[in-house]
């Protein structure tokens, strides 16, 4: 498969990408709502911190799965059986 065709598919399946997109949308909504304007100085850093922490956790998880292929198989079988 051509790498140029696989890259957009990988991006759209990335939890890190979607976490960032949701965070940016949430920040935009918070910034445009007049009733939230007085709380924006607290909301913006909070939303950003949550996003950075979530993405960092995904990076650590992906690194551990790459180190341990046995855990990767276990994770894949766990996702296929949502019991």
SEFI-212538 format. One record per residue (C-alpha): residue number from 1; residue in one letter; x, y, z. Coordinates in nm, 3 decimals. Example, Ala and Ser with C-alpha at 12.3 -4.5 7.8 and 13.67 -1.06 7.14 Angstrom:
# residues 2
<site><pos>1</pos><code>a</code><east>1.230</east><north>-0.450</north><up>0.780</up></site>
<site><pos>2</pos><code>s</code><east>1.367</east><north>-0.106</north><up>0.714</up></site>
This chain:
# residues 83
<site><pos>1</pos><code>x</code><east>0.000</east><north>0.000</north><up>0.000</up></site>
<site><pos>2</pos><code>x</code><east>0.120</east><north>0.349</north><up>-0.084</up></site>
<site><pos>3</pos><code>x</code><east>0.234</east><north>0.543</north><up>0.224</up></site>
<site><pos>4</pos><code>x</code><east>0.070</east><north>0.864</north><up>0.101</up></site>
<site><pos>5</pos><code>x</code><east>-0.269</east><north>0.692</north><up>0.106</up></site>
<site><pos>6</pos><code>x</code><east>-0.213</east><north>0.527</north><up>0.444</up></site>
<site><pos>7</pos><code>x</code><east>-0.113</east><north>0.847</north><up>0.626</up></site>
<site><pos>8</pos><code>x</code><east>-0.457</east><north>1.017</north><up>0.619</up></site>
<site><pos>9</pos><code>x</code><east>-0.624</east><north>0.694</north><up>0.728</up></site>
<site><pos>10</pos><code>x</code><east>-0.384</east><north>0.658</north><up>1.022</up></site>
<site><pos>11</pos><code>x</code><east>-0.443</east><north>1.019</north><up>1.117</up></site>
<site><pos>12</pos><code>x</code><east>-0.821</east><north>0.978</north><up>1.120</up></site>
<site><pos>13</pos><code>x</code><east>-0.790</east><north>0.666</north><up>1.337</up></site>
<site><pos>14</pos><code>x</code><east>-0.555</east><north>0.833</north><up>1.585</up></site>
<site><pos>15</pos><code>x</code><east>-0.687</east><north>0.888</north><up>1.936</up></site>
<site><pos>16</pos><code>x</code><east>-0.430</east><north>1.163</north><up>1.982</up></site>
<site><pos>17</pos><code>x</code><east>-0.560</east><north>1.350</north><up>1.677</up></site>
<site><pos>18</pos><code>x</code><east>-0.925</east><north>1.329</north><up>1.782</up></site>
<site><pos>19</pos><code>x</code><east>-0.846</east><north>1.429</north><up>2.140</up></site>
<site><pos>20</pos><code>x</code><east>-0.675</east><north>1.740</north><up>2.006</up></site>
<site><pos>21</pos><code>x</code><east>-0.960</east><north>1.819</north><up>1.767</up></site>
<site><pos>22</pos><code>x</code><east>-1.221</east><north>1.787</north><up>2.043</up></site>
<site><pos>23</pos><code>x</code><east>-1.011</east><north>2.009</north><up>2.272</up></site>
<site><pos>24</pos><code>x</code><east>-0.975</east><north>2.280</north><up>2.008</up></site>
<site><pos>25</pos><code>x</code><east>-1.350</east><north>2.272</north><up>1.935</up></site>
<site><pos>26</pos><code>x</code><east>-1.427</east><north>2.291</north><up>2.307</up></site>
<site><pos>27</pos><code>x</code><east>-1.194</east><north>2.588</north><up>2.346</up></site>
<site><pos>28</pos><code>x</code><east>-1.356</east><north>2.762</north><up>2.049</up></site>
<site><pos>29</pos><code>x</code><east>-1.703</east><north>2.708</north><up>2.193</up></site>
<site><pos>30</pos><code>x</code><east>-1.595</east><north>2.833</north><up>2.535</up></site>
<site><pos>31</pos><code>x</code><east>-1.434</east><north>3.141</north><up>2.379</up></site>
<site><pos>32</pos><code>x</code><east>-1.739</east><north>3.234</north><up>2.173</up></site>
<site><pos>33</pos><code>x</code><east>-2.006</east><north>3.189</north><up>2.441</up></site>
<site><pos>34</pos><code>x</code><east>-2.069</east><north>3.522</north><up>2.618</up></site>
<site><pos>35</pos><code>x</code><east>-2.184</east><north>3.353</north><up>2.940</up></site>
<site><pos>36</pos><code>x</code><east>-1.852</east><north>3.166</north><up>2.964</up></site>
<site><pos>37</pos><code>x</code><east>-1.636</east><north>3.472</north><up>2.893</up></site>
<site><pos>38</pos><code>x</code><east>-1.575</east><north>3.552</north><up>3.259</up></site>
<site><pos>39</pos><code>x</code><east>-1.460</east><north>3.193</north><up>3.323</up></site>
<site><pos>40</pos><code>x</code><east>-1.235</east><north>3.163</north><up>3.018</up></site>
<site><pos>41</pos><code>x</code><east>-0.921</east><north>3.234</north><up>3.220</up></site>
<site><pos>42</pos><code>x</code><east>-0.989</east><north>2.909</north><up>3.409</up></site>
<site><pos>43</pos><code>x</code><east>-1.147</east><north>2.703</north><up>3.130</up></site>
<site><pos>44</pos><code>x</code><east>-0.873</east><north>2.745</north><up>2.869</up></site>
<site><pos>45</pos><code>x</code><east>-0.585</east><north>2.614</north><up>3.083</up></site>
<site><pos>46</pos><code>x</code><east>-0.804</east><north>2.336</north><up>3.222</up></site>
<site><pos>47</pos><code>x</code><east>-0.911</east><north>2.210</north><up>2.879</up></site>
<site><pos>48</pos><code>x</code><east>-0.553</east><north>2.236</north><up>2.752</up></site>
<site><pos>49</pos><code>x</code><east>-0.416</east><north>2.046</north><up>3.052</up></site>
<site><pos>50</pos><code>x</code><east>-0.671</east><north>1.768</north><up>3.009</up></site>
<site><pos>51</pos><code>x</code><east>-0.584</east><north>1.736</north><up>2.638</up></site>
<site><pos>52</pos><code>x</code><east>-0.209</east><north>1.732</north><up>2.698</up></site>
<site><pos>53</pos><code>x</code><east>-0.245</east><north>1.474</north><up>2.976</up></site>
<site><pos>54</pos><code>x</code><east>-0.469</east><north>1.253</north><up>2.762</up></site>
<site><pos>55</pos><code>x</code><east>-0.239</east><north>1.269</north><up>2.459</up></site>
<site><pos>56</pos><code>x</code><east>0.064</east><north>1.203</north><up>2.681</up></site>
<site><pos>57</pos><code>x</code><east>-0.109</east><north>0.897</north><up>2.824</up></site>
<site><pos>58</pos><code>x</code><east>-0.180</east><north>0.771</north><up>2.473</up></site>
<site><pos>59</pos><code>x</code><east>0.187</east><north>0.820</north><up>2.381</up></site>
<site><pos>60</pos><code>x</code><east>0.301</east><north>0.622</north><up>2.686</up></site>
<site><pos>61</pos><code>x</code><east>0.048</east><north>0.348</north><up>2.611</up></site>
<site><pos>62</pos><code>x</code><east>0.157</east><north>0.324</north><up>2.247</up></site>
<site><pos>63</pos><code>x</code><east>0.525</east><north>0.312</north><up>2.349</up></site>
<site><pos>64</pos><code>x</code><east>0.458</east><north>0.028</north><up>2.596</up></site>
<site><pos>65</pos><code>x</code><east>0.259</east><north>-0.166</north><up>2.338</up></site>
<site><pos>66</pos><code>x</code><east>0.543</east><north>-0.124</north><up>2.088</up></site>
<site><pos>67</pos><code>x</code><east>0.794</east><north>-0.258</north><up>2.342</up></site>
<site><pos>68</pos><code>x</code><east>0.583</east><north>-0.557</north><up>2.436</up></site>
<site><pos>69</pos><code>x</code><east>0.420</east><north>-0.728</north><up>2.133</up></site>
<site><pos>70</pos><code>x</code><east>0.251</east><north>-0.978</north><up>2.364</up></site>
<site><pos>71</pos><code>x</code><east>0.062</east><north>-0.695</north><up>2.534</up></site>
<site><pos>72</pos><code>x</code><east>-0.040</east><north>-0.565</north><up>2.191</up></site>
<site><pos>73</pos><code>x</code><east>-0.204</east><north>-0.898</north><up>2.107</up></site>
<site><pos>74</pos><code>x</code><east>-0.377</east><north>-0.901</north><up>2.445</up></site>
<site><pos>75</pos><code>x</code><east>-0.505</east><north>-0.546</north><up>2.387</up></site>
<site><pos>76</pos><code>x</code><east>-0.635</east><north>-0.638</north><up>2.041</up></site>
<site><pos>77</pos><code>x</code><east>-0.818</east><north>-0.944</north><up>2.174</up></site>
<site><pos>78</pos><code>x</code><east>-0.962</east><north>-0.736</north><up>2.460</up></site>
<site><pos>79</pos><code>x</code><east>-1.102</east><north>-0.479</north><up>2.215</up></site>
<site><pos>80</pos><code>x</code><east>-1.265</east><north>-0.747</north><up>2.001</up></site>
<site><pos>81</pos><code>x</code><east>-1.444</east><north>-0.901</north><up>2.304</up></site>
<site><pos>82</pos><code>x</code><east>-1.624</east><north>-0.617</north><up>2.484</up></site>
<site><pos>83</pos><code>x</code><east>-1.769</east><north>-0.846</north><up>2.751</up></site>
